[in-house]
Amino acid sequence: MENENNKISLSSFLYSDNSEDLFASIDYLLKDGVHFQKEGKQINQYNFISQNEESLKLYYNTFFKVDLVKGGEDNASYYYLDFINNDRGNISDKHRYMLKSEYVIIGFLIYKIMFIDREFDLNSVQKLKEKIRLECEDYKQGIYTLIAKSKNTTPGNYNDDIIDKTIQSALEEFKKIGWITLDKDEFHTLPAFDRLLKVYEEYIINIEETLNELK
């Protein structure tokens, strides 16, 4: 099958250099919600997707009914499969990725601290935990409630230790999907962290209102 406008076949990528070495792992990771960017160990995978972008778009749209999307700009661009909405195409249930609600809220808090309050140099996990505990006191009960709902328990027994563990789990999840780097106590946001804004823009634009709803 071919796109008549540019004559790119949906199988063209299979004949590219390194296809045998790279495509299988890229395919699994994209379906697991991973975002690929020109960073660290992802550079070769990002370059493969970039070089075969049109063919891969046809492949995912034709066989899985999902879109391969390029976000960001220039050196801050990234690729991902767009299955955020209710129609997740033909992707297997095993790969239908969804962030837990409490992780999304932790993402909101990180975004607020770093990009709204402009603390760009914050890269310590421990300091992030302390800042969220101390400066986001008003939102703790709401976070406890979200955590409790995800675990089917009551929020009454939750404390700061649970908040710390949730922040840690959120950061590990963000690392898994390519939104941040994380090495022991050090973390850095990657270009794909911008995806949080793209998906939840309405809530982040009105972030104070969103967080106040957690009280």
Disulfide bonds with the S-S distance in Angstrom:
none
